[in-house]
Amino acid sequence: KKTPPKLTDTPGPVLFFGRMELYKGLHVLADAIPLVLERLPEAKFVIAGRGSALEAERAKLLAHPQVELKDYYIETAEVAQLYSEASINLAPYIEASQSGVIASGYAFDVPAIASRLGALPEVVIHEENGLLIEPNDPKALAEAILRLLQDHEFRHRMQLEVRKWAEGPLSWQSIADKTVEVYSKTLGKR
């Protein structure tokens, strides 16, 4: 069993992870970063992955020394390291049905900021285990990032709620139980 997340005054970086395609909203983050840095110049961002959207936003992102790009295939051990250091997991998608990135972050006690679309609000419960924003809204994304980075107690409370989700509805046991239930119902109808 993991130890509970610690309350820290110094947040880790904001993480944007995965395949960098247009639907992920990297352009939304690129427009939000200067808004965050204007009010919190010490904020750090890690953008890890590769894809066409990264190429389109590269210059804008690298204009800020607080942004670290890891534009290569990320091996499993490094993925774990990225999540274990992060304070926020971003999913500012402009279209999506769901996201494995959010669940991956939950395994490391990292709350998410996600767009309010598709099934994302089923796993990101606003102000419980993360924050929801409207899609394609850099100002809303910046405000959500600032809130989680600056309010240490709020961020810690989110981490504790994320832990509950990771050990509850998103745990392998819960998923296995639901799978068995679906198969049992299906077989029972025959």
C-alpha positions in Angstrom: 0.0 0.0 0.0 1.3 3.4 -0.9 2.0 6.1 1.6 -0.5 9.0 1.6 0.5 12.0 -0.6 2.4 14.7 1.4 1.2 18.3 1.7 3.9 20.4 0.1 4.2 24.1 -0.5 6.4 23.7 -3.5 4.4 22.1 -6.3 6.0 19.9 -8.9 5.6 20.5 -12.6 2.4 20.6 -14.7 2.5 17.6 -16.9 1.1 17.3 -20.5 1.7 13.7 -21.6 1.0 11.5 -24.5 0.6 11.5 -28.3 0.7 15.2 -29.4 -2.2 15.4 -31.8 -4.6 18.3 -32.4 -7.5 16.8 -30.3 -5.3 16.8 -27.2 -5.4 20.7 -27.0 -1.7 21.4 -26.9 -2.5 24.7 -28.6 -4.8 25.6 -25.7 -1.9 24.9 -23.2 0.5 26.9 -25.4 -1.8 29.9 -25.1 -2.4 29.3 -21.3 1.3 29.1 -20.3 2.0 32.9 -20.6 -1.1 33.6 -18.6 0.1 31.3 -15.8 3.7 32.6 -15.9 2.5 36.2 -15.8 1.1 35.6 -12.3 3.4 32.6 -11.2 6.7 32.9 -13.0 8.2 29.9 -11.1 5.6 27.5 -12.5 7.2 24.6 -14.4 5.7 22.6 -17.3 6.8 19.3 -18.8 5.4 18.4 -22.2 6.3 14.7 -22.9 5.5 12.9 -26.2 5.6 13.5 -29.9 3.3 14.3 -32.7 2.2 16.8 -35.3 0.6 19.2 -32.8 3.9 19.6 -31.0 5.6 20.7 -34.2 2.9 23.3 -34.7 3.4 24.7 -31.1 7.1 24.1 -30.6 8.3 27.7 -31.0 5.6 29.1 -28.8 6.3 26.6 -26.0 10.1 27.0 -26.2 9.7 30.7 -25.8 9.4 30.0 -22.1 12.4 28.6 -20.1 9.9 27.1 -17.6 8.8 24.6 -20.3 10.7 21.4 -20.7 10.0 19.4 -23.9 10.6 15.6 -24.0 9.8 15.0 -27.6 10.7 11.4 -27.9 9.1 8.0 -27.1 8.9 7.9 -23.3 9.8 4.5 -21.8 7.7 3.1 -19.0 10.2 3.9 -16.2 10.4 7.5 -17.3 6.6 7.8 -17.5 6.4 6.7 -13.9 9.0 9.3 -13.0 7.2 12.1 -14.8 3.9 11.3 -13.0 5.6 10.9 -9.6 7.1 14.4 -9.9 4.0 16.1 -11.3 1.5 18.1 -9.4 -1.1 18.4 -12.2 -2.0 16.2 -15.1 -3.4 18.1 -18.1 -6.1 16.9 -20.5 -7.4 20.1 -22.1 -8.8 18.1 -25.0 -10.9 19.8 -27.7 -12.5 16.4 -28.5 -12.4 13.1 -26.7 -14.5 10.3 -25.5 -12.2 9.2 -22.6 -8.5 9.4 -21.7 -6.0 6.8 -20.3 -3.7 9.7 -19.4 -6.1 10.7 -16.5 -6.2 7.2 -15.0 -2.4 7.0 -15.4 -2.0 10.2 -13.3 -4.4 8.9 -10.7 -2.1 5.9 -10.1 0.5 8.5 -8.9 -1.9 10.7 -6.9 -1.9 13.4 -9.6 -5.2 15.4 -10.0 -6.3 16.3 -13.5 -7.5 19.4 -15.2 -9.6 18.1 -18.1 -12.1 19.5 -20.6 -15.8 19.0 -19.9 -16.5 16.7 -22.8 -17.1 13.1 -23.7 -16.8 10.8 -20.7 -14.0 12.8 -19.0 -16.5 14.2 -16.4 -17.2 10.6 -15.3 -13.6 10.3 -14.0 -12.7 13.9 -13.3 -15.2 15.1 -10.7 -15.0 18.9 -10.5 -13.4 20.1 -7.3 -13.3 16.5 -5.9 -10.4 14.8 -7.8 -9.6 17.5 -10.4 -11.0 20.5 -12.2 -13.1 20.6 -15.3 -12.9 23.4 -17.8 -14.7 24.2 -21.1 -12.8 23.0 -24.2 -10.6 25.4 -26.1 -10.4 28.0 -23.3 -6.8 29.0 -22.5 -8.0 31.5 -19.8 -10.0 28.8 -18.0 -7.0 26.4 -18.2 -4.7 29.0 -16.9 -7.0 29.8 -14.0 -7.4 26.1 -13.1 -3.6 25.6 -13.2 -3.0 28.6 -11.0 -5.6 27.5 -8.5 -4.0 24.0 -8.1 -0.5 25.3 -8.0 -1.1 28.2 -5.6 -3.6 26.6 -3.2 -1.5 23.9 -1.5 -4.3 22.6 0.8 -6.7 22.4 -2.1 -4.1 20.5 -4.2 -3.4 18.1 -1.3 -7.1 17.4 -0.8 -7.4 16.6 -4.5 -4.4 14.2 -4.2 -6.2 12.4 -1.4 -9.4 12.1 -3.5 -7.4 10.9 -6.5 -6.0 8.2 -4.3 -9.5 7.1 -3.4 -10.4 6.8 -7.1 -7.3 4.9 -7.9 -8.0 2.4 -5.1 -11.7 2.4 -5.7 -13.6 2.8 -9.0 -10.4 2.7 -11.1 -8.7 -0.2 -9.3 -8.0 -3.4 -11.1 -10.2 -5.2 -8.6 -13.1 -2.9 -9.4 -12.6 -3.3 -13.1 -12.4 -7.1 -12.8 -15.6 -7.1 -10.7 -17.5 -5.1 -13.3 -16.2 -7.2 -16.1 -17.4 -10.4 -14.4 -20.8 -8.8 -13.8 -21.2 -7.9 -17.5 -20.3 -11.4 -18.6 -22.6 -13.0 -16.0 -25.5 -10.8 -17.1 -24.8 -11.6 -20.7 -24.5 -15.3 -20.2 -27.6 -15.3 -18.0 -29.7 -13.9 -20.8 -29.0 -16.8 -23.1 
